[in-house]
Amino acid sequence: MSEKEYYGLDMHGQMILDEYRDDLPAFQKMEEVVHGQLEKFIRSKGIYVNAIESRVKAEKSLAGKLELKGYKYNSLSDLTDIVGARVITFYKEEVDKVAALVEKLFDIDWECSVDKRKKFESDRFGYMSLHYICRIPQSLYYDENCPQINEYRFEIQMRTALQHVWATMDHDTGYKSGIEIPKEYLRSLSRLAGLLELADEQFSLLRTNITEYRRKMNRMVASGNFDEVPLNGDTFRSYLTLNPFDKLINAIAGVNQAEIERDNLMRFLEALLSLDLKTLGDVERMKKECFESAYQLALHQFAGTDLDIVTLSMALQNLCVVYIVKQGGGENELQRFYEKIYGPNSYNASHAKRTMEQVQRIKII
């Protein structure tokens, strides 16, 4: 074991440092438990965070703190940041969600905890964190050989990614080092803090607006008000929950009493957009106008076969094929359509040629 480093502390400070050295394995176990429980619980609740960090205060760092402020602490247990964790969220409102989970997970020392977000200083954006001082309850983790794990307190900081970026950059400038900084630099720091705080607010507002837009579109889809619903990934996914192509695929499957395999139709979105269908109302009109011809095309495709499984995508594919032909498209247009849904491959050209031959044998209605 390496020789213990001497830091020149007074007797009181040295006593606390010796306590730290004796209980370092307990602190390391605390850090492991805290990090593991935070990660497990937050993810189990479906909250996606930027990062979960934790550490045990380094001996040199503790010695520096004791040198400056050792008189404030009667014993090691008075220091609440030997073990520290930080949860970095993407959005402001998620800080409160994480805090609620932390309250369920650990015992909170409310008297020593602080919500720095309520101290609105113009140059303190990066320090607007929520700080909880906690203990690990025995119901969460207990080791009879190391009871101090449940006795020592630790700190959890919760803040947004932009607050974290600011705090890190601010720390690197030496702003908190006690060095006198010229007013023009302080003014620049304040302006940057304001910009980042505004960005934090706007990201949250934008997410709220997008969420409300998606809910509105889902309500419109559910109500059948398709003409006012733009065709995009969100609306098409919602539209598919209504099973809009079931009537056609059921009719097609009935030809051979075939089983229906429900495959994913989202891959058709790009193809539908390339056909200049701009709203779900356009998709509905295509379905209505091309239904009978799409069914007739399937009859011709099934002729002389004993196919007993059909995929749901066959209905939408036939609707698109008929629509392309109705719009004056030929083999080239059909080949481009197949490339949209199947990707580029050597089979698309022959597939388009065979489909065109089949279409020419039926009466397009």
Buried (B, 14 or more C-beta within 10 A) or exposed (E): EEEEEEBEBEEBBBBBBEBBEEBEEBBEBBBBBBBEBBBEBBEEEEBEBBEBBBBBBEBEEBBEBBEEEBEEBEEBBEBBBBBBBBBBBBBBEBBEBBBEBBEEBBBBBEEEBBBBBEEEEEBBBBBBBBBBBBBBEEEBBEEEEBEBBBEBBBBBBBBBBBBBBBBEBBEEEEBEEEEEBEEEEBEEBBEBBEEBBEEBEEBBEEBEEEEEEEEEBBEBBEEEEBEEBEBBEBBBBBBBEEEBBEEBBEBBBEBBEBEBEEEEBEBBBEBBBBBEBEBBBBBBBBBEBBBBBBBBBBEEBBEEEEEEEBBBBBBBBBBBBBBBBBEEBEBEBBBBBBBBBBEEEEEBBEBBBEBBEBBEEBEEE
